[in-house]
Amino acid sequence: MALPLLLLLLSRVLILSPSTARPSPKALNGSAAQTEVVLAVVLPERNLSYPWAWPRVRPALALALEALQPDLQEAGLSVHIVFASSDLNGVCSEEMAVMKAVELKDSQDPDVLLGLSCGDPEFLLGGWNDESWNVPLLTAGFFFKNGLLGSTVFAGGGWPELSNFAPLLRRHFNWTSDPVFAFSSDAFDFRHPDNYPFYASDTMERMDWPLLGPMSLRTAVIYNEPEEAVEFIWAKGPVVYMFGSLEMLQQVMRLAEAENMTNGDYVFFYLDLFEESLKAEGHREAAKPWQSKEGQDGGGLREAFQTVLVITSYALQTREYQRFHSEVLLRAQKDHGVVLNVSLGQNLLAACYHDVLLLYIRALNETLREGGTKRDTSRILEKMKDLKIQGVTGTVSISSENIRKMDFAIWTMADVESGEYQVVGHYVASEKQIQWMGPIHWKKGGPPLDNFSSVSDMNDTSYEDYGPAAAEPMLQQNFCLAPDARHALVWIGRSCICLPRMDAPPSRSLQEAVGSILQRQKAKKDSWGITVQ
């Protein structure tokens, strides 16, 4: 297990032989300096499918140091990078990462560490606050409850900002009930790099993810099959956050459409940090996540996806990031001889590391100007929290919990005829505001209501059994709430029927009508029952 291994290695940190380390010191700024800052980096090296692989991050760090050159010269600093690989049998290994970090600590005595995690933060829980380290750890791509430990700074590339974004959306649309969080089981397979954009960071059981203030995770489900998700969502409420692969989302939406849950009574927010669902792939066109890679029609999902909004990192929309992305691709090929995946989102973590290094050096400079040293870790971290700079991912600022504030983009189907998605909203994390850039084409002219008992089946012909007068109040409400004291509600299967209240027993015609509806529901092999309020 990673945790016991970490404790063992930490206890041996001062007795390891320097010959066991595998660093490659190199001064990237190439100038003489009075103070040398040693930056130790532990990342996967060979497996390029990891968004945090060294051939991606090394060009990013070089670009950051080039941008910082005037500041470094003014402060009399040079930055030397020492690198060790966390590869083990072709995958990023937590155990190897910790072992290499300990070796670098012993042989190089770094002033700051970068990377280290392969996605699972469990090993950090066992002793990263050990006094023998006492240096900042700049890491990205995961998040866990109650902030980060000690000197660890979360540089971005994950979903902790959702704890501020989701409540803001709730207030904007006047929703009051808890949203539903539906996690596909593949969202937690962080060991497989192809799933990285989707995993939440850690299991909800262990980390109670995410922190959502007044909202709760009582309405959360981890599902293996799309039927499980649809059943849970149908029962729990109309505002849904979906985590998982695009293929699983498409399966869920296909079933939701069959259950008449895509008529505008529900809204589905799909979390896709790297914009993987919006890129062209196979037969799927760009900005059309409803299409399948195998065939563009996506099984007729275009209409169902009118209720799906995609949430991505806003950084990918900026010219600064796009220029950075192109430069990383060029340098990776030149310096490492590798051709990286050109998908725009695949260099987001490298950009996060670029920006957090900018922030760290600025904070270090201020600390030195005030008479501090490069080992004043707590002082440097406090400076990082106070600073706000512009990086290739936008505004860079750190919360009181050492967590990078990340902007999001809100995508919706802007053209319902072509099914093409566009950005309609920009969540500005530093201001905790949403800047709306276009309309959302809600199917019913407005966002779903969330005074939720269960959504009516508006296409159910059972309304016809009672005539327009009885059905009209229900059609106006859309939910199973009696419009006034003169009406009662009758649940029939998954349909909510609004009828005039009667002092006398129901007539034979009404009994026959209800019986007819029950027979239709039973024929559909649906669970049913009748409740009168």
N, C-alpha and C positions, 0 to 999 in steps of 0.2 A: 504494500500500500504506500501511496505517496507520502502520507502524513508521518508514519513512523520513520520512513527513510529520511525525510527532511530533518527531523529531530536528531537522528543519529549523525547526519552529516554536519549539522550545525555544531554539535558537541565536539566534532573533530576539526573545525574550521582552522584552528591555529597549528595543527600538527601535520597537515597534508604536505606532501613533497611538492615543491614548485615544478618539478619535472613532469608531473602528471597533467599539467594544464596544457590546453591547446589554443592559446590566443595568437593573434597575428597583429601586433601593434602597428598602427599606422597613423601618422599625423595628416589629417585631411586638409587642414588649412595651410600647412607647409611653411609656417613662419616661426621664427624664434620668439620665445615668450618667457616672461618671468614666472608665471604660474601655469602649471600643466594640469589639466582636468582629464582624468582617465574615465572614459565612458565604456563600460563593459556591456556587451550585447550577447544575449543567449536566445537564438531563434533557430527554427528548422532551416536547413541549407539546401537540401537536394530536392525535396518534394515541392514543386512549384505551384501545386494546387492550393497550398495554404496562402491566404491573403497576407499573412505576416511572415512569409518566407524571406530569408536574407537577401536574395537577388532583387526583391522588391524594396525592402527597407533600406538597404545600403545606399542606393541612389538617392532615396528620400533624405537620409541623414546628410549626405554630401551636399545636396541642394540647400538644406537648412544652414549648414556651416558656411557655405558660400554667401548666403544672404546675411549671415551674422558677421562676416569678416570685418567690417568697420568697427562693430562693437567689441569684437575679440581683440583687435589691435589696440583700441583705446583703453581697454581694461588690462592689457598685458597678459592675455590668456592664449593658450593653445589647447585644442581638444584632440586627444588621441583615443582612437577606438580600438578596443580589443574584442575579438569575436570568438565565440565557441558555439558549436552546433548542438542542437538538442535532438538531432536525428537518432533514431534507433530502429533498425529494420525497416527503413523507408517511411516511418511516421514520426511525428513530433511526440516526444516522450517527456512527461512530467518528471519522471525519475531522473532521466538524463539531464534535463534542464537544471534541476536542483544540483546535481552532482557537478555539472560544469560551472555553475555559479559559485559553488564553494571553492572549486579549484581556482577560478579567477580571483576570488577574494584572497586566497592565500598567496598567489603568485604575483598579482598585479595591484592589489589593494585599491580597487576602483573608487572613484568619488561618486559615481552614479551608475545605476544599472538600468538596462532597457530590455524589454521583452519578457523573457523567462517563462511565462505561462504558455501552455499549449491549448488553453481554452478552459481547463478545469481549475478553479481557484482554490480547491480544497487544500492543496499543499501550502498555500499562503497562511492558512488558519493555524498552522502548527508552531510558528515561532519566528515569523518575519520581523517581529519587533525585537528580536534578540539584540542585545547591546553590542555584540561583536560586529554587527552590520552597520546600523545607524547611518545608512545612506539612502537617498531617494531611489525608489523603484518606479520607473515609468513604464506602464504596461497598458495594453489595449485589448478590446474585443470581448471582455466579460464583465460581469458585475455581480456583486452579492450584497445581501441584506446589511443594513445599518452602515453604509458607507464602506470605506476601505480601511485596512489596518495600518496604523502607524505612519510610516513614511511612504506608503504606496499611493501612487497617483494614477487614477484611471484616465487614460488619454483619449478615450472615445471609441467609436466603432461598435456600440451596443445600444441597449434599450433603457438604461436607467432614467433618461430624460422623459420616458413615458409616464413616470410618476407625476410629472408636472403637466405634460401635454394632454393626457387623457382627461383629467379633471377640468382642464380649460375647455376642451371640446364639450364636455358635459354641461358646463355652465353656459356656453355659447348657444347650444341647441335646447336649453331648458330641460335637459334630462335629469331626473332625480334618482332613479334606481341604479343599482350596481350594474356595470356592463358585464357581459359574458366574455371570458377568456378561454379560447379553445386551442389547445396545443396538440398538434399532431405528434405522435410518438417520434417521428423522424426529426422533430425540432430539437431533440435533446441529444442527438448523436453527434456530439462535438468531436469525437475521434475520427469521424469521416469528414475530410475537408470540404467535400462537395455540399455538405449540409450546413457548413458554417454560417451562411447568411441567415439561417432560420433558427438556430438554437437560441434559447432564451438566456442562457449562461449557466444555468444549473437547475437541478430539479426543484420544483416548487415545494416539495415536501421538506427538503433540507434548507432551502433559503427563503421560503415564503415570498417568492418573486412575483411581481415587483412591488415596490413601495408605492402605494397609491393613496396615501393620505386617508381621507374619509371613506374611500371606496374599499371594498373587501374582495377577497378571492373565494368567497363562498360560491360565487357563480363562475367556477373554473373547472375545466375538464381536460384530462389528457386522454386522447382517443387513439385507438389503433385502426379502427374502421370508420369510414365517413358516416355510416348509419348512426354510430354512437354520438358523433358530433351533432348531427341534425336533430336527433331526439332530445339531446340536452339543450340545444339552442332553442328549439321549439317551446320547451317547457319553461325556460328561464328568462327570456327577454329579448328585446328587439335590437339592442346595441351590442355588437359582437366584435371582438378583436381576435383575428385568426393568425396563428403561427404554424408554419409548416411549409412543405414544398408546394410549388405551384400546381403540380399534378394532383396532390391531395386536395388543394383548394378547389380545383375544377370538379373533382368528384363530389365534394361537399355541396357545391353550388348546383350541380346537376340533380342531386337528391332534394335539395332545398326547393328547387323549381318544381319538382314533382309534387312536393307537399304544399305548393302555393305559398311559399315563404319568400318569394322574390317579387311580390306585387307592390312593394313599397312599405310594407309594415315592419320590415327589418332592414338594418344597414350593417354591412360587413366591412370592417377595417382590416385590410391585409397588411401585415408588417413585413416589409421587404427592404431592408436597409440598403442593399447593394443594387437595387433595381434589376435584379435577375429576371423578374417576371415581365419586365417591360422591354427587354432586349429582343432583337430578332434572333431566332434560333430555329433551324430546320425550316418547316413550312410556316412557322409563326412569324408574323410581321412585328416590327417594333411598335411599342405602345399599344399592343392588343393582347393583354394577358388572358383573354377568354379563348384565344385560339390555341390549338394543339400543335405541338411540334410535328406531328404526323399528318395533320390536315387542318387547314385554316378555319374550317367551320366550327371546330371545337365542340362538335356534337350539339350545335344550336345553343351555345351558351351566351351569345352576345346580349340577349335581352336580360338574362339572369344577372349578368355582370354590371348592369346599370345600377345595381344596389351595392356594388363593391367599390370601395375607395382604397387606394394603395398608398401606404405611408413609406417614404424612403428618406435617405439622408439628403438634405437640401444642398449639401456641398457639391454634389455631382452636377448641379445645374449651373455652377459658376464657371466663368472663363478661367479664373485662377486655378481651379482644380483641374480643369480639362487640359490646360497647358502643362501643369505638373504631371498629369497622367501620361501625356505624350512623351515628356522628358524622361520619366522613369522607364518607359518601354525602350527608348533609345539607349539609355545608359545601361540597362540590364543586358541588352544584346552586346554592347560594346565592351563592358567591363567583365561580364560573366559569361558571355557567349551563349545566352539563353534567349528564347523567344517567349515572352509572357503572353498569357491570355489577354486579349485586347479589350475585354469587357470592362466598361467604365468603372464599375463598382469594385473591381478586384484590387485596386490600389488605394482604396479608402483607408485601410488600416495603416498603410505606409504613410499616407498623408497625415493621419492622426499622430504618428510618431514624429514626423517632420515638425508639426506644429507644437507638440509638447516639448520638443527639444528647444525650439525658439523661446518658448515661455520659460523653460528652466534656465537658459543662459541669461535671459533678461533679469530674472530674479536673482541669479548668482551675481551678476554685475552690480545690481543695487546693494546686495548684501556686502560685497567687497568694498564698495564706495563708502559704506557706513562703518567700515572698520571690522567687519566680520571676516570669516574664513570660508573656504569651500566646503568645510566639514560642519558648518552651522546648519545642519539639516532642517531642524524645526523652523529656523528663521527663514531659510530659503523657501520652504513649503508655504509659510505664511505670506511671503512675498508673491508666490505663484497665485495664491488665492486673491490677492489684491489687484493683480495686473489684469488688463484686458488688451489683447493685441489682435492684429489681423494676420491670419495665416492662409494657407491654400484651401482650408476647409471653412473659411469664414471667420467670424469673431471667435477668438479663443479665450475662454474664461473658465475658472475652476470653482466649484461650489465649496461650501464649508466642509463637505465630506470628502474633499479631494477628487471630485468627479467632474469630468469635462462636461460642459453644457453643450448639447448637440442640437442643431437646427434640423427640422423635418420639412419635407415637401409633401403636400397632399395632392394626390392625383385622382381624377374622376373621369368618367366617360363623357368627354366634352361634346363629341359628335355621336349621337345615338344611331345615326344611319350607318356610318362607317365603323363605329365601335372604337374609335381612337381615343386614347387617354391623353390628358394634358394636366399640367400643374395648375391648380386653382387656389392653393393656399401655401403660405410660408410661415411655419412656426418659428419664431425668433426666441431662442432659449434664453438669451441674456436679458430679454425684456419680458419673457413669459407672455407673449402676445402672438396672435395669428394675423398675418397680413393677407387678406383675401384678394385674389387676383382674377377671379372669374366665378361664375355661378356653378352651383351643383344642381344638376338636372334630376331632382327628386321625382320619383315615379308618380307620387300623389301630390306634387306641387309643393311639398315641404318635408322636413325631416320626420322620421317616425316618431309617434308619440310613445312615451314610455310609462304611462299609467297602466302597467301591464298585468293582466291576469292571464290572458291567452289571446292570441290574435285570431280574428274571425277569418273564416274562409269565405272571402267576398265573392268567389266564383261559384259557391255552392248554390245549386238551384233550389235549395230548401226554402229560400226567401220567397220563391214564387208560390209556395204552398199557403202562404199567409197573406199574399197580396201586397201591393206597393205601400199601403198605409202602415202596415206593421213593419215592413222591412226598412222604410225610410229612416226612422230614428237610428237604427243600427248602422246603416250605410253612412250616416253623418258622423257617427262616433268612431267607427272603425275598430273599436275595442269593446270588450264585453263589460260595458258599464251602462246601467240603465239611465236613460236621458232624463227621466223625471219619475215622480212617485206613481204615475198612472201606468207605468210599464214594468214588466218583469222580464227576467232573463232565463232562457232555457238553453242549457248546454246539451248538444246532441253530437256525440263524438267529438270532433275537433271544431265544430261549428257553434257559434254563439248566436242564438235567435232571440230577438227582442219582440215581445208580444204585449198587447194591452193586458193589464191586470183584470182578473174576473173574480167576483165574489162567488158566483155559482160554479159548479164543476164544469170542466171544458166540454164543449159540444161533441157529438159523435164525429162531425166533420173534422174538428181539430184533432181528436184522438186518432182518427184515420190518417190524417196528414203526418202527425208525429210518428205513427207506426210505419208509414211509408218511408220516412227519412231514415228511421232506424234500420229498416231492412236494407236500404242502399248502403248505409255505413257498414253494416254487418257483411254485406256482399263484398265490400272492399277489404274485408278482413282487418278492419280497423277497430281499435278498442273504443268503446262508447259508454255513455251513461247519461243520465238526465239529472240536472240540478236546477231547482227553481229558487231564485233569490226574491 
